[in-house]
Amino acid sequence: MDFRSTFIRLGKAIFYLGFLQIILIGAAYFGAIPSSWHAMSGMLMLLILFAMLLLALLGKLGAPILGLTLLAFLMLGSQGYIRADVPAIVKALHPIFGIGVMFLGRSLAKRASQAS
């Protein structure tokens, strides 16, 4: 199994799934779909990032890639803890973290492809 090429494909998937997340939450806002679809696709992204974390470890892709993958995993994982009872400034971090994870996925794919 080629860990690096799988890692690159998953990094690109995170980037594209980020756009899907934006579409899903927009559709949920206007009542076209339930907002749980946005949450479930976020869980899918979290699983993909966990797989990327394992691939970075097993494929020995280097400390910078491993660290940034862990950062993306933690940023996305923390999204589930943003609830209605937290201050508005904390809620405002949700889209910032989401876009950050999106572009970290793209950056990780690019870094992994350049390191080969």
C-alpha positions as CSV (number, residue, x, y, z in Angstrom):
1,M,0.0,0.0,0.0
2,D,1.3,3.4,-1.0
3,F,0.8,5.5,2.1
4,R,1.8,8.8,0.5
5,S,-0.6,8.7,-2.5
6,T,-3.5,7.6,-0.3
7,F,-2.6,10.5,2.1
8,I,-2.6,12.9,-0.8
9,R,-6.0,11.7,-2.1
10,L,-7.5,12.0,1.4
11,G,-6.1,15.5,1.9
12,K,-7.8,16.6,-1.4
13,A,-11.0,14.9,-0.2
14,I,-10.9,17.0,3.0
15,F,-10.6,20.2,0.9
16,Y,-13.6,19.2,-1.4
17,L,-15.7,18.0,1.5
18,G,-15.2,21.4,3.1
19,F,-17.1,23.0,0.1
20,L,-19.8,20.3,0.5
21,Q,-20.1,21.4,4.2
22,I,-20.7,25.0,3.2
23,I,-23.4,23.9,0.7
24,L,-25.0,21.6,3.3
25,I,-25.2,24.2,6.0
26,G,-26.6,26.8,3.6
27,A,-29.3,24.3,2.4
28,A,-30.1,23.5,6.0
29,Y,-30.4,27.2,6.9
30,F,-33.0,27.6,4.2
31,G,-34.9,24.5,5.3
32,A,-34.1,22.4,2.3
33,I,-32.4,19.6,4.3
34,P,-31.9,18.7,7.9
35,S,-28.9,20.3,9.6
36,S,-27.9,16.8,10.8
37,W,-26.5,16.2,7.3
38,H,-23.9,18.9,7.9
39,A,-23.0,17.3,11.2
40,M,-22.8,13.8,9.7
41,S,-20.5,14.9,6.9
42,G,-18.4,16.6,9.5
43,M,-18.0,13.2,11.2
44,L,-17.0,11.7,7.9
45,M,-14.3,14.4,7.6
46,L,-13.1,13.5,11.1
47,L,-12.8,9.8,10.2
48,I,-10.8,10.8,7.1
49,L,-8.5,12.9,9.2
50,F,-8.0,10.1,11.6
51,A,-7.1,7.8,8.7
52,M,-4.7,10.5,7.5
53,L,-3.2,10.6,10.9
54,L,-2.6,6.9,10.8
55,L,-1.1,7.1,7.3
56,A,1.2,9.9,8.4
57,L,2.4,7.7,11.2
58,L,2.7,4.5,9.3
59,G,4.1,6.0,6.2
60,K,6.7,8.1,8.1
61,L,5.7,11.2,6.2
62,G,7.7,13.5,8.5
63,A,7.1,15.5,11.7
64,P,5.6,18.6,9.9
65,I,3.0,16.6,8.1
66,L,2.2,14.6,11.2
67,G,1.9,17.7,13.3
68,L,-0.3,19.6,10.8
69,T,-2.5,16.5,10.4
70,L,-2.9,16.3,14.2
71,L,-3.8,20.0,14.3
72,A,-6.5,19.6,11.6
73,F,-7.9,16.6,13.5
74,L,-8.0,18.5,16.8
75,M,-9.5,21.6,15.1
76,L,-12.3,19.5,13.5
77,G,-12.8,17.4,16.6
78,S,-13.3,20.5,18.7
79,Q,-16.2,21.6,16.5
80,G,-18.5,19.1,18.2
81,Y,-18.2,20.8,21.5
82,I,-19.6,24.1,20.4
83,R,-23.1,24.2,21.9
84,A,-25.8,26.7,22.3
85,D,-24.8,27.7,25.8
86,V,-21.3,28.9,24.9
87,P,-20.5,32.6,24.2
88,A,-21.1,34.0,20.7
89,I,-17.4,34.6,20.2
90,V,-16.8,30.9,20.6
91,K,-19.5,30.0,18.2
92,A,-18.0,32.4,15.7
93,L,-14.9,30.1,15.6
94,H,-16.9,27.3,14.0
95,P,-16.6,28.6,10.4
96,I,-13.1,29.8,11.0
97,F,-12.0,26.4,12.1
98,G,-13.9,24.7,9.3
99,I,-12.2,26.8,6.6
100,G,-8.9,26.2,8.4
101,V,-9.4,22.5,8.3
102,M,-10.3,22.7,4.6
103,F,-7.2,24.5,3.6
104,L,-5.0,22.4,5.9
105,G,-6.2,19.4,4.0
106,R,-5.2,21.0,0.8
107,S,-1.8,22.1,2.2
108,L,-1.1,18.6,3.6
109,A,-1.8,17.0,0.2
110,K,0.6,19.5,-1.4
111,R,3.3,19.0,1.2
112,A,3.1,15.2,0.9
113,S,3.3,15.3,-2.9
114,Q,6.3,17.6,-2.8
115,A,8.1,15.5,-0.3
116,S,8.1,12.4,-2.5
